[in-house]
Amino acid sequence: MRAHYRAEGLDESALAPHPMDQFARWFKQAAQAAIAGMIYEPNAMVVSTADAEGRPSSRTVLMKQYDEQGFVFYTNYDSRKAQDLAANPYVSLLFPWHPMARQVIVTGTARRTGREETAAYFRTRPHGSQLGAWASSQSSVVYSRAELDATYRELTARYPEGAQVPVPPHWGGFRIAPSTVEFWQGRENRLHDRLRYVAEPDGTWRVERLSP
């Protein structure tokens, strides 16, 4: 159960000045790999949080946007991850692009997106996903699948296809402002390339190479 990673490496001279520009380069290549059937959902990322007592939890979430300010995902604000972030805003993201022998590892701080930004994204979701945001009390105990399905059917009757579904007040986005962004490229003999951007107080970024 061991794969030998490709020899092509990652050199400091090839990096973009800003980590989000470098991420854009790699994400474009991951998206192309997805079209070719190599990767499933390249925007899937593992989001790791910790509660007020430092107890960690992780889950896979779909990144819905990225820009110079960071990475955005949407969730129920009553969910476990949202409750963790309310108590402890520090978060880690991991993009596991294993077929390309690549990973992107982010550490940063989470803050909620504005309601206008949340509403604009909510309108782009498929009708069924909009209803799903209302039907699910995310992370809470549900008596049965039948109960969940019954709630969804009630919402379907209330808001049929074509009707405008209101944005749930308990649902919205988080933007992760990165403090470090590591680009990990698998190499032969486990001598991987690991280049990490580190945010400086003046707004610039320092790049450092980590030992594999």
N, C-alpha and C positions, 0 to 999 in steps of 0.2 A: 504493500500500500504506500508506495513512494514513487512520485513522478520526478523526472529530471526536467527542470525548467529550461526554457530556451536561452541561448547564449546572448541574445541582443540585450544590451544594458541601458542604463539611464545615467546620463552625464550631466553635471551641473551646467555646463555651457549650453545645453539644449533646453533648459527650463525657461518658461516665461517669467517675466519680472514679478507678476502677481499670482498667488496660488489659485485664484478663481479662474484666471486665464489658462493656467496649466490644467486645471480640472476640466475646463471646456474642451481642451484638446483631447484629453483622455476620454471624456464622456462621449464625444463625437465618434471616437474609434470604437468605444463599447457599443454605441447605438448601431454602428455599421456591423459589428460582430453579431448583434442581435438579429438584424435583418438576414444575415447569413446563417442563422440558426445556432450560433455558437453560445450565445448568452440568453438567458431568459430574464426579462425585466431588468435592464441595466440600471434603471433608476431605483431599484430595490436597495435599501440600506438598513443595516442593523443599528438601531437606536438604543444606546445604553444609558440608563439613568440610575440615580441612587436616591433613596428617601432621606428624610431628615436624620435618621440614625446611621446612614451610610450603607444600607443594604441595597445591593445592586439588582437590576433587572434589565433584560434585553428583549427586543422584539424586532421583527422586520417590518419596515414602513416604506411606502413609496414616496420618494422625493418628487415634489410637484413643480419646483422652481429653484433656480439658483441664479445669483447675480453677485456683484461685488460685495454686497452686504452679507451674503451667506447662503444657506440652504434652507428651503421651506418644506414643511410637511403639515398635513391637517389631521385633526383628531377630535375626539370628544374631550372636552375640558374636565369631565368627571372621571376620565380613564385613569388607570394607575400611572401611566407615564406623565400625564398632565399634572396629577397630584404630586408626583415626585418633583417635577420641574417647578411647581409652585413653592415647594419647600427648599429645593436645591437646584438652581438653574444651570449647573454645570452638566455637560452632556458629551457623549462620544458618539461619533458616527463611523460606520465602516461600510464601504462599498466593496463587496467580495467578487471581483471579476476573475474567478479562478481559471476559466478556460484560456484567458489571456495572460495568466500568471501575474496578475496585477491586483493590488489593493490600494484604496485611498482611505486613510485613517484621519479623522478630524476630531479635535477637541475644541470646545467652545462654550458659549453661553447662550441660553435660549430666552427669547422674549416673544410674547404673543404678537401676531400680526394685527393690524387695524381691522375694524369691522368692514370697512369699505373694501379692503383687499380680500378679506374672507368672502364677502358676498359676491365679488366679481368672480372668484374662483368657483364658488358653489354653483353659480349659474352655468358653468361649463361642464359640470358633472352630468352623467347620464341620469335620466329621470329616476331609474331604479336606485341608483346610488344616493340621490337626494333623499328618497324615502328611507333608505337604509340608515342614513344619519339620524333620522327621527326614531326609527324602530329599535335601534340598539342602544341600550344603556351600557356602554362599553365597560368591560372589566367587572361588571356586577354579576352576581349569581342569577341565572335564569332557570326557572323551574323545568322547562322542557323546550325542545325545538318547536313543538307545536305552538307553544305560547308565543315564541318569537315570530313564527309564520303567521299566526292570527293577527298579531299587531301590524305586521306588514300588509296583510290583506285589508285591514281597516284603513290604513293610510292610503292604499291604492284606491279604495272607494272614495275617500275624501278628496284626494288629489289625483284624478285620472290623468292619463297621458295628455300632455298639452297644457295642463294647469300649472300655474306658478306655485312652486313649493317654497314656503318661507324658509329663511336660513335659521336653523336651530340656535337659540341663544346660548346653548351649552356646547357649541361646536365651533371650531376655528383653527387657525394656523399657528405654528411656531416658526420663527426664523432663528437659525443657529448661526451666530456670528463667530467665525473661527478665530481661535488664538494660535493653533498649530494645524498644519495640513501636511500629512506625510504621504508621499508617493512611493509605493513599494513595488519593485519589479523583480520577479523571480529570476535567479541566475543559476548556472550550473554549480554543482557541489555545495549547494546551500549558501553560496556567497552572494546573497541577494543585494540589490541596490536599494537603499532606503534614503531618500532625500526629503528633509522636513523643512517646511517654511515655518518660521516663528515670528509672531507679530512683535514689533518694537513699539515702545511708548510714543514715538513720533509718527506712527502710522506706516512706517516702512516695514519690509519683511526681510529677515535674515534667513539664509538657507544653510543648513548643516547636514552633513552626511553621518548617518548612524551605522554602527557596526551591525552586521546581520546576526 
